[in-house]
């Protein structure tokens, strides 16, 4: 009797091992390999390579703030390094303000956040980085003052109104070729779109040109993507990745392009990606 039970146990063990082997062969060489296949991004998801390591002083300054573990200390360092009315200081302070405001009050219902494993780690990381900020750091910028005046002088719409349309077009191209400021990039792209100055045949080579409204909806994501790439801050530690994933949820280790891929409708993502590729080639006029 004891021998029969021993043989039966051996047969069960052999059956279990065979089932495990066949299942592994269908999903990869092992369960770990099957998991990797699910998580690996496909060709459409693959992020574009970053621009080279930031060379300009503006891009390096942006990198220091956008990837800082302590955002208040990074802002204080930027205030020491830049003039008080520098447009970049205004822009970086606004990026921190917007991102940390989301961390302070991420959702109307905290339970929805606590129960969402795709959001909670990103919010917790943002809260850790924003911990030292004062309420005054999160106040909206003033409607007037030296910073605002300098900032307005960088906006194509303002330049068109007070200087000329040609000067505004030249300013837009200058922003597209060099700045790492997402809001200025978005303003430049929108101005060129409104004045039919974007080279549609180059941006949408090999495909039909989308409707103008669809292009307009993709300008802000494209601007964020270009800006973070120029400052080498598109990775999972970049402030805009944290901001985006804190709101909408992302798998661990996501970068901004993958977050946008998950967030945006397919056509909007493709338009943004095409604009970024065109900008990477130097945004020729």
N, C-alpha and C positions, 0 to 999 in steps of 0.2 A: 504493500500500500504506500509506504513511504517513497518507494522508487517511482510509482505512478505520479504522485504529487510533484516530485522533483522534475520529472519529464514535462509535466503540464506547465510548470513554472518556466522552464526553459523555452518551451514553445511560445508562451505569451511574451517573454522578453525578446525573442527573435522577431516576433511580429511587430512589436513596438519599435524596435530598431529599424526594421525595414520601412515602416511607415515614415519614421523621422527622416530616413535617408532620401526617400522619394520626394517628400515635401521640400527638403533642402535643395534637391536637384532642380525643382521647378522654379524656385525663387532665387537661386544663387547657390554658391557652394556651402553656405551656412546661414543660419538665421540672421547673423549680423550683416552678411552681404546683402540679404534681401532687404533689410531695413535701410541700408545705404542706398540701394537702388531707388527706394521710394523717396528719400530725402534729397537725392541729387537733383539739381535743377536741370531741366531740359534746355535745348538750344534757345527757345524763346525766352526763358527765364534768365539766362546767363547774363550777368551784368557786364557793361562795357568796361574795359580797362581804364583805370584812373589816368588822369594827366600825370606827367612826371612830378616828382617831389616839388612842392611849392617853391618857386624861385623868387617871386616878388615879395616885397615887405608886407604888402596888404594880405597876400595869401598866407604867409607865415603867421601873421597876427591873427587871422581868422582861424587857422588851424589850432593855435594855442587856446583860444576860447572854446571853439566848437568841440574839442575833445578833452576839455579840462575835467578832472575829477572833482574840483572845487570851483564852481562857477563864480562865486563871489570873489575869490582870490584872483581868478583869471581876469575878471572885469576890472578889478583894482589895478592889476598890472597893465591892462590896456589903457586905463586912464592916466597912468604915469607915463606910458610910452607915446601917447597920441595927444595932440592939442585938444583942448576942451571942446572946440567947435568942429572937430574932425567928423566928416560924414560917416566914416567907418565906425567910429566909436558909437555914434547914434545907432547905426545898423546892428552892431553886435549886441549892444544893450537891449535892443528890441527883440532880437532872436532869443536872448536869455529870458526876457520878460514873458514872451509868448510861451516858450517851452515850460518854464517853471510855473506859470499860471495854470497850465494843464495839470501839472503834477500836484499843485496845491488842492485843486478841486477837479479830479479827473472825470467824475460822473455824478449825475444826480443821485444815483443809488450806489453806495459803496459795496453792497453785496454783489452787484453785477460785476464789479471789478475784482473783488476777492475771489469770486468763483470762476474767473476767466484766466486760465493759465497762460494764454497767449498775450495778455495785457499786463497782468500783475507784476511780472519781473521787470518789465520796462518802466512801469510807473515807479516801482521801488527804487530802481537805479536813478531815475530822474530826481526823485525826492532826496536821495542821498547827495546828489551833486548840487541840488538847490538849497540844501539845508541851511547854509550860512547867510542866505540872502535876506535883506531887510524888506519890510513892506514898501519902503521908498524905492527899492530897486525894481519893484514890480508895478510901480505907477506908470500909466501911459505917458509918453513923451509930451512936452508942452506944445501948444499950437503955434508958438512963436518963440523967438530967441535966436542966438547965434548958430546953434546946431541946426535948427530948422531952416534958417536962411541958407546955410551952406548945403544942406541936404536938398533943398528945392532947386538949387543951381545945378544939381546932378540929374534932375528929372527932365526927360525930353519934352514932356508937355509944357513944363514951365519955361524951358528954353525957347520952345516954339512961340509961346505967347509973348515973351519979353525980348527975344532976340530975333530969331528967324527960323523958318522951317528947315532950311539947309543946315543951320548950326545944330538943330535938334537931331537931324538925321546923322550928322557926323558924330555927335555925342553918343547916339544909339550904337553905331558901329564900334566906337571906341570901347563902350561897355562890353559889347559882345566879344570883342577880341581879347579882353584882358581882365575885367573885374571878377572878383570872387564874391560879390555882393548879390544875393539872390533877388532882393527887391529891385535893384537897379537892372539886373538882367531881365526880369519880368517886364519892367517898364519899357526897356529897350525893345524887347521882342514885340510887345503890344503896339508900340509906336510904329515900328516897321511894318507890322501886319496891317494896321489901320491905313498906312500910306502906301500900301501895295509895293513895299520895297524888299520884302523877303523873297529870296530866289526859290520860288516854289519848285521849279523844274529840277533844281539840285537837291533840295531837301527830300522831295518825293520822287526821286528818280526811280523808274521802273514800276510805278504804281500811279493810280489816279490821285489827284489833289483833293483832299477832303473838303467838306464845307467849312466856310470861315468860322462858323460858331464852334465847330469841333476843334479846329486848330486853336482858337482862343481859349477853350477849356483846358488845353494841354500846356499852355504857356507857363503857368506857375509851377507845375511839377517839373517841366523841363528846366526852368530857371533854378529851382532847388538842386536838381541833379548836376547841372553845370557848376553851380557855386560850390557844392560840397566836393566835387571832383577836383576843381582847381585848388582847393585847400586841403586835399587828401583827407577829407573827413566824411566820406560816404559810408564808412564801415559801421559795425554794430555799436561802436563807442561814440559815434558822431551825434551831435545834439539833435539834428533833424531826423535821424533814424530813430532815436529814442522818442522824440516828440510824435512821430508818425505811428510808431508801434504802440506807444502808450495809449493812443486814441483808438486804434483799429485792430491791434493784435498782430503779432508776427511770431514765427517759430524762432527758437533760440539761434543766435548767430546771424540773423538776417542783416543785410546792409540796406541802404536806402533804395537802390534800384529794385531789389527783390521785394521790399515793402511796397513800392509803387506798383510793381507788377501784380501783387496780390490785391491792392486797393483799387486801382483804376479799371474802368472798362477796357477791354482789349484794344479797341481802336484808339482810345485816348492814350494808352500806354505806348502804342506803336508810334503815334504822332510825336509824343514827347521823346521817345528814343531816337527817332529820325532827326529831330531838332538837335539833340545832344550830339549825335554822330557828326552832323554838319558843323556844329560849333567846334568839335574836336579837330576837325580838319582846318580850322582857322577862320570859320565863318566869313568866307570871301564875299565881298559885296558884288 
